[in-house]
Structure formats: C-alpha cells, structure tokens
Amino acid sequence: CHGGTNQRWTYTSSKQLTVYGNKCLDASGHGTTNGTAVIIWDCNGQTNQQWNLNTNGTISGVQSGLCLDASGAATANGTKLQLYACWSGANQQWSLRS
C-alpha cells in the first residue's frame, strides 16, 4: 500500500465503494457467480455496485452475496479481484482507513 489515489476508497451512504470521485467498485456484467471479475466503473447506482462491509472484515456484494476476493489468494501487485463464496480467508479480509 502506498496511499495513492487508486487506493483511496470511500464507502458511501448508498453502499458504494468509490474511487477517483466518480468510479465505483463494480461486479462486472452484473455477475453473481464465483469468479466474476470486480472492476471500477462509472457509478450508476445499480445493485452490482453496492457492497456490505461485514464485521468479520469481509466485503460482500448486495446483489450476489459473494465476497470480494483476491484471486488465487495472491498478494502480488496487480492481483485481480473477483467475487467468490465467503469463507473469511486472508484473501477476503479488507480494511478501510479514514
């Protein structure tokens, strides 16, 4: 983590995670299955851009119920994010700092 603008996310009252001011974390193609890519996209208010911040450190999609997951439990720069069944693994743990 380096604190750059690409790592500065804001959780909004409408359950969106925003970056760059007008981009949202988005389940690509409104996907609801394991392996669905998670991308940034123009905010549009749809449920595939709404997220629950759970007390166990996971982030789950309102539409899918699946968790935000670092693909393959990878930790390298550039690791892709996906939706995956929640199991509270280290690759599904997230923290938001103010």
Secondary structure, DSSP 8 states (H G I E B T S, - for coil): ----GGG--EE-TTS-EEETTTEEEEEGGG--STT-BEEEEE----GGG-EEE-TTS-EEETTT--EEEEGGG--STT--EEEE-----GGG------
